[in-house]
Amino acid sequence: TIIFLINIVRTIVKYFNFSIAKQKGSLLLSYGLINTESTILKPEKVQIVNISRNYFQKKLDVLEIKIKQATSDEKKQKKNLIEIPGCNSQERDEILKLLFNQLPERGVMMRPNFRKLVFSIFLTIILPLTGFFIFGTKVDAIVFQYSHFAVFYTVFLLVIHIFEFKNYRLFVSDNHIIKQSGAWDVDNEIIEIKKIQAITTSQLFWHKNLNIGSLTLHTAGGSLSFYLGEYNTIKEYVNLWLYEIETSDSNWM
């Protein structure tokens, strides 16, 4: 309760009377109860936009937006992170139009291979439970008195991983790439294709016959990764993106 109240007070004090205005091609953000802060945000410097909300926020039509700007110093990335809390869907759409001059479309959907779910279950459920039973069998059987905790742990993490796998998607359109992820808080990270600085693809040798691999898109504001997708499709999109990046003359800095 104390932590909840502190977060409410902090949010009200920091983001009181939050407003966004468009001025000469830039956005002016003003907020603050005690000290009013004003930030000028140039849309061309915006690299990644993260829209996040959970089940209850969806019912209340409330979401949070985080904007990552271009920076050459990783230590300054947090300072260049702009948060816009408490938006509704209409305000979200207006902000996205200001930042991208259009509403990003989801486009073609890419799903991860089911092995991503299996690997997560193996790493966080099977291995810990194996250690639990080995310790109880070889060292001290008293730990089996707490087996109900192990059952709760297993069911809880299994549900979390299933929802994470269900929400894990990559959407590709002509101008934007959207990565969706998360179990409870579902994040949608949006980047413009023309602002990609570098692309990394990787494939483990035992994944070659399965045709699965991973993708990482690097921008001046951070990276976006998608794991264990269909590798042939990933390579096709990478070739297309590289061509679009090299032929683009946009001024994104």
VOPAGU-2260 file (C-alpha; in pm, 1 decimal, decimal comma):
REM VOPAGU-2260
SITE   aa  ch    i         X         Y         Z
SITE  THR   A    0       0,0       0,0       0,0
SITE  ILE   A    1     283,0     239,0      87,1
SITE  ILE   A    2     463,2     168,5    -241,0
SITE  PHE   A    3     136,7     215,6    -432,0
SITE  LEU   A    4      68,1     550,7    -263,7
SITE  ILE   A    5     426,8     668,6    -318,7
SITE  ASN   A    6     403,4     587,8    -691,6
SITE  ILE   A    7      73,0     774,4    -718,9
SITE  VAL   A    8     215,6    1083,1    -546,5
SITE  ARG   A    9     534,2    1067,4    -755,7
SITE  THR   A   10     335,4    1043,5   -1078,9
SITE  ILE   A   11     105,0    1331,3    -985,3
SITE  VAL   A   12     391,5    1557,4    -877,3
SITE  LYS   A   13     607,8    1478,5   -1181,4
SITE  TYR   A   14     344,3    1469,0   -1456,5
SITE  PHE   A   15      84,8    1715,1   -1326,9
SITE  ASN   A   16     -92,2    1908,7   -1604,1
SITE  PHE   A   17      93,2    1719,4   -1878,0
SITE  SER   A   18      42,1    1878,0   -2218,7
SITE  ILE   A   19     181,8    1833,6   -2569,5
SITE  ALA   A   20     177,7    2106,7   -2833,0
SITE  LYS   A   21     307,2    2106,0   -3188,0
SITE  GLN   A   22     535,6    2401,7   -3262,3
SITE  LYS   A   23     722,5    2455,5   -3589,5
SITE  GLY   A   24     766,0    2087,2   -3666,3
SITE  SER   A   25     860,8    1994,4   -3308,4
SITE  LEU   A   26     664,5    1885,8   -3001,1
SITE  LEU   A   27     667,8    2087,2   -2678,1
SITE  LEU   A   28     603,7    1876,8   -2367,0
SITE  SER   A   29     520,8    2060,1   -2044,2
SITE  TYR   A   30     452,6    1901,2   -1705,5
SITE  GLY   A   31     523,2    1924,8   -1333,0
SITE  LEU   A   32     348,8    2037,3   -1014,7
SITE  ILE   A   33     633,6    2188,6    -811,4
SITE  ASN   A   34     883,2    2251,0   -1091,7
SITE  THR   A   35     742,7    2283,8   -1440,5
SITE  GLU   A   36     959,5    2112,8   -1699,7
SITE  SER   A   37     949,4    2183,6   -2071,2
SITE  THR   A   38    1098,4    1945,6   -2325,0
SITE  ILE   A   39    1129,0    1997,2   -2699,0
SITE  LEU   A   40    1098,0    1673,7   -2892,5
SITE  LYS   A   41    1179,7    1655,6   -3261,4
SITE  PRO   A   42     988,9    1374,7   -3435,8
SITE  GLU   A   43    1290,4    1296,8   -3655,5
SITE  LYS   A   44    1493,3    1214,1   -3342,0
SITE  VAL   A   45    1235,8     963,3   -3217,1
SITE  GLN   A   46    1374,3     610,8   -3257,0
SITE  ILE   A   47    1151,2     372,4   -3060,4
SITE  VAL   A   48     800,7     429,1   -2925,0
SITE  ASN   A   49     683,2     179,1   -2661,7
SITE  ILE   A   50     311,1     155,0   -2581,5
SITE  SER   A   51     234,5     -51,0   -2271,0
SITE  ARG   A   52     -76,9    -154,0   -2079,9
SITE  ASN   A   53    -218,3    -448,0   -1885,9
SITE  TYR   A   54    -560,9    -612,8   -1867,3
SITE  PHE   A   55    -713,6    -367,6   -1619,4
SITE  GLN   A   56    -568,1     -66,9   -1800,4
SITE  LYS   A   57    -721,8    -197,6   -2122,5
SITE  LYS   A   58   -1064,2    -212,1   -1955,1
SITE  LEU   A   59   -1016,6     143,9   -1826,9
SITE  ASP   A   60    -875,5     260,8   -2163,4
SITE  VAL   A   61    -550,0     375,5   -2002,0
SITE  LEU   A   62    -199,0     318,2   -2134,9
SITE  GLU   A   63     158,2     442,2   -2102,2
SITE  ILE   A   64     385,2     567,0   -2378,8
SITE  LYS   A   65     766,0     572,4   -2364,9
SITE  ILE   A   66     965,5     751,0   -2633,5
SITE  LYS   A   67    1334,4     676,0   -2695,1
SITE  GLN   A   68    1534,1     940,8   -2877,1
SITE  ALA   A   69    1856,5     923,5   -3073,7
SITE  THR   A   70    2170,6     928,4   -2861,6
SITE  SER   A   71    2534,3     833,9   -2912,9
SITE  ASP   A   72    2592,6     759,2   -2544,3
SITE  GLU   A   73    2428,1     454,9   -2382,2
SITE  LYS   A   74    2452,3     624,0   -2039,1
SITE  LYS   A   75    2233,6     907,8   -2165,1
SITE  GLN   A   76    1960,9     679,3   -2300,0
SITE  LYS   A   77    1761,4     701,4   -1975,3
SITE  LYS   A   78    1775,0    1081,2   -1988,1
SITE  ASN   A   79    1650,6    1070,5   -2346,0
SITE  LEU   A   80    1357,1     849,4   -2244,4
SITE  ILE   A   81    1031,8    1044,8   -2234,6
SITE  GLU   A   82     732,4     893,0   -2053,9
SITE  ILE   A   83     372,7     989,3   -2115,7
SITE  PRO   A   84     151,7     818,8   -1852,6
SITE  GLY   A   85    -225,3     792,0   -1840,1
SITE  CYS   A   86    -315,5     826,8   -2209,1
SITE  ASN   A   87    -634,1     692,6   -2360,4
SITE  SER   A   88    -660,9     533,7   -2705,0
SITE  GLN   A   89    -760,5     856,1   -2879,2
SITE  GLU   A   90    -470,1    1049,0   -2726,0
SITE  ARG   A   91    -235,2     765,1   -2821,2
SITE  ASP   A   92    -342,5     788,5   -3184,4
SITE  GLU   A   93    -296,8    1167,5   -3188,3
SITE  ILE   A   94      53,3    1137,1   -3039,6
SITE  LEU   A   95     152,0     869,6   -3292,6
SITE  LYS   A   96      28,2    1091,4   -3575,9
SITE  LEU   A   97     243,5    1375,4   -3445,0
SITE  LEU   A   98     550,5    1150,0   -3420,7
SITE  PHE   A   99     512,7     947,4   -3742,6
SITE  ASN   A  100     277,8    1164,3   -3953,7
SITE  GLN   A  101      53,0     858,2   -3971,1
SITE  LEU   A  102     -83,0     574,4   -3759,6
SITE  PRO   A  103     157,2     276,2   -3773,8
SITE  GLU   A  104     -12,1     -31,5   -3915,2
SITE  ARG   A  105      46,7    -382,8   -3786,8
SITE  GLY   A  106      86,5    -538,1   -4129,4
SITE  VAL   A  107     213,4    -894,8   -4174,3
SITE  MET   A  108     244,3   -1093,7   -3850,8
SITE  MET   A  109     542,2   -1315,3   -3767,2
SITE  ARG   A  110     511,5   -1577,6   -3492,0
SITE  PRO   A  111     792,9   -1741,5   -3295,0
SITE  ASN   A  112     855,7   -2114,0   -3314,2
SITE  PHE   A  113     700,5   -2317,8   -3029,4
SITE  ARG   A  114    1054,3   -2404,8   -2917,0
SITE  LYS   A  115    1075,0   -2058,6   -2764,7
SITE  LEU   A  116     802,7   -2162,4   -2520,5
SITE  VAL   A  117     967,4   -2501,0   -2458,0
SITE  PHE   A  118    1305,7   -2340,0   -2389,6
SITE  SER   A  119    1154,0   -2090,2   -2141,9
SITE  ILE   A  120     974,8   -2373,2   -1957,2
SITE  PHE   A  121    1292,7   -2582,2   -1946,5
SITE  LEU   A  122    1505,0   -2294,2   -1817,8
SITE  THR   A  123    1273,3   -2156,6   -1548,0
SITE  ILE   A  124    1062,3   -2459,4   -1446,6
SITE  ILE   A  125    1224,1   -2793,0   -1528,5
SITE  LEU   A  126    1577,5   -2701,5   -1416,3
SITE  PRO   A  127    1471,2   -2546,3   -1080,3
SITE  LEU   A  128    1235,3   -2839,3   -1006,3
SITE  THR   A  129    1511,5   -3086,5   -1090,7
SITE  GLY   A  130    1741,6   -2907,6    -847,7
SITE  PHE   A  131    1463,7   -2908,2    -586,0
SITE  PHE   A  132    1411,1   -3285,9    -607,9
SITE  ILE   A  133    1783,2   -3363,5    -618,1
SITE  PHE   A  134    1839,9   -3153,1    -306,6
SITE  GLY   A  135    1547,7   -3321,5    -129,4
SITE  THR   A  136    1666,4   -3669,5    -226,6
SITE  LYS   A  137    2041,0   -3633,0    -173,6
SITE  VAL   A  138    2075,0   -3363,6      94,3
SITE  ASP   A  139    1769,9   -3298,7     311,5
SITE  ALA   A  140    1422,4   -3445,5     263,2
SITE  ILE   A  141    1269,1   -3170,2     476,6
SITE  VAL   A  142    1235,4   -2955,0     165,6
SITE  PHE   A  143     956,7   -3185,3      44,0
SITE  GLN   A  144     739,4   -3037,6     317,5
SITE  TYR   A  145     726,3   -2728,4      99,4
SITE  SER   A  146     618,3   -2912,1    -215,2
SITE  HIS   A  147     300,0   -2703,4    -232,4
SITE  PHE   A  148     519,8   -2400,3    -298,9
SITE  ALA   A  149     683,8   -2587,8    -585,0
SITE  VAL   A  150     340,2   -2667,4    -730,8
SITE  PHE   A  151     233,4   -2303,3    -706,3
SITE  TYR   A  152     564,9   -2192,3    -862,2
SITE  THR   A  153     520,3   -2434,9   -1152,1
SITE  VAL   A  154     159,5   -2339,8   -1228,9
SITE  PHE   A  155     227,5   -1967,1   -1195,7
SITE  LEU   A  156     530,2   -1964,3   -1426,9
SITE  LEU   A  157     360,3   -2197,5   -1674,8
SITE  VAL   A  158      68,3   -1955,1   -1709,4
SITE  ILE   A  159     309,4   -1659,7   -1744,3
SITE  HIS   A  160     508,8   -1833,1   -2020,0
SITE  ILE   A  161     195,5   -1933,0   -2211,6
SITE  PHE   A  162      70,4   -1573,5   -2214,9
SITE  GLU   A  163     417,8   -1445,8   -2307,9
SITE  PHE   A  164     430,6   -1686,7   -2602,0
SITE  LYS   A  165      77,0   -1595,2   -2707,1
SITE  ASN   A  166     159,4   -1222,0   -2708,4
SITE  TYR   A  167     505,7   -1251,0   -2866,2
SITE  ARG   A  168     465,4   -1126,0   -3223,8
SITE  LEU   A  169     642,6    -914,6   -3485,6
SITE  PHE   A  170     431,7    -705,4   -3723,5
SITE  VAL   A  171     582,0    -569,9   -4045,0
SITE  SER   A  172     425,4    -302,5   -4265,9
SITE  ASP   A  173     564,5     -83,8   -4545,4
SITE  ASN   A  174     699,1     185,8   -4309,6
SITE  HIS   A  175     698,8      44,8   -3957,3
SITE  ILE   A  176     794,2    -258,7   -3752,5
SITE  ILE   A  177     602,7    -337,6   -3433,3
SITE  LYS   A  178     720,3    -589,7   -3174,8
SITE  GLN   A  179     458,7    -711,4   -2926,9
SITE  SER   A  180     568,4    -887,1   -2608,7
SITE  GLY   A  181     483,1    -939,5   -2243,4
SITE  ALA   A  182     255,2   -1153,7   -2027,4
SITE  TRP   A  183      71,3    -913,0   -1796,6
SITE  ASP   A  184     199,0    -577,1   -1922,0
SITE  VAL   A  185     181,5    -607,2   -2300,4
SITE  ASP   A  186     434,5    -382,9   -2478,4
SITE  ASN   A  187     420,3    -270,6   -2839,9
SITE  GLU   A  188     753,2    -127,4   -2957,2
SITE  ILE   A  189     735,4      71,3   -3280,8
SITE  ILE   A  190    1025,1     173,4   -3505,0
SITE  GLU   A  191    1039,5     325,8   -3850,3
SITE  ILE   A  192    1224,6     118,2   -4107,5
SITE  LYS   A  193    1414,5     421,4   -4239,0
SITE  LYS   A  194    1566,5     480,3   -3891,7
SITE  ILE   A  195    1732,5     138,4   -3864,7
SITE  GLN   A  196    2111,2     175,7   -3837,1
SITE  ALA   A  197    2214,4    -189,2   -3848,7
SITE  ILE   A  198    2059,9    -536,0   -3864,2
SITE  THR   A  199    2189,2    -853,3   -3698,3
SITE  THR   A  200    2062,4   -1202,3   -3779,1
SITE  SER   A  201    2174,0   -1519,0   -3601,3
SITE  GLN   A  202    2103,9   -1889,3   -3627,3
SITE  LEU   A  203    2236,8   -2173,4   -3413,0
SITE  PHE   A  204    2363,4   -2467,6   -3611,7
SITE  TRP   A  205    2097,9   -2703,0   -3471,6
SITE  HIS   A  206    1830,1   -2457,8   -3587,0
SITE  LYS   A  207    1928,8   -2468,9   -3955,4
SITE  ASN   A  208    1721,3   -2775,2   -4042,1
SITE  LEU   A  209    1431,6   -2626,5   -3845,8
SITE  ASN   A  210    1455,5   -2297,4   -4039,9
SITE  ILE   A  211    1439,7   -2076,8   -3729,8
SITE  GLY   A  212    1662,1   -1787,2   -3625,8
SITE  SER   A  213    1673,7   -1452,1   -3451,3
SITE  LEU   A  214    1671,6   -1090,0   -3558,7
SITE  THR   A  215    1799,1    -771,0   -3393,5
SITE  LEU   A  216    1730,5    -423,0   -3529,8
SITE  HIS   A  217    1969,8    -153,0   -3408,9
SITE  THR   A  218    1869,9     212,8   -3389,5
SITE  ALA   A  219    2030,3     523,8   -3241,8
SITE  GLY   A  220    1792,9     491,1   -2945,2
SITE  GLY   A  221    1835,4     120,8   -2869,0
SITE  SER   A  222    1775,3    -222,1   -3018,3
SITE  LEU   A  223    1473,2    -439,8   -3087,3
SITE  SER   A  224    1507,7    -819,0   -3099,6
SITE  PHE   A  225    1281,1   -1099,1   -3218,0
SITE  TYR   A  226    1382,8   -1456,1   -3135,5
SITE  LEU   A  227    1319,6   -1791,6   -3304,3
SITE  GLY   A  228    1115,1   -1676,3   -3600,7
SITE  GLU   A  229    1102,8   -1834,6   -3946,7
SITE  TYR   A  230    1453,2   -1767,0   -4075,0
SITE  ASN   A  231    1380,2   -1758,6   -4448,2
SITE  THR   A  232    1112,1   -1495,8   -4391,5
SITE  ILE   A  233    1349,0   -1296,1   -4168,8
SITE  LYS   A  234    1617,7   -1295,8   -4440,2
SITE  GLU   A  235    1368,6   -1180,4   -4703,3
SITE  TYR   A  236    1263,4    -886,2   -4487,2
SITE  VAL   A  237    1625,7    -802,4   -4400,4
SITE  ASN   A  238    1715,2    -775,3   -4769,9
SITE  LEU   A  239    1413,0    -553,6   -4829,6
SITE  TRP   A  240    1491,1    -330,7   -4528,8
SITE  LEU   A  241    1857,0    -291,7   -4625,4
SITE  TYR   A  242    1753,9    -182,4   -4973,4
SITE  GLU   A  243    1503,4      69,0   -4834,1
SITE  ILE   A  244    1757,0     207,3   -4585,4
SITE  GLU   A  245    2029,6     253,5   -4846,9
SITE  THR   A  246    1797,8     418,7   -5095,7
SITE  SER   A  247    1629,2     643,9   -4839,1
SITE  ASP   A  248    1733,3    1010,2   -4819,5
SITE  SER   A  249    1538,5    1093,7   -4501,7
SITE  ASN   A  250    1701,1    1315,6   -4239,7
SITE  TRP   A  251    1628,3    1127,0   -3917,2
SITE  MET   A  252    1890,0    1298,2   -3695,0
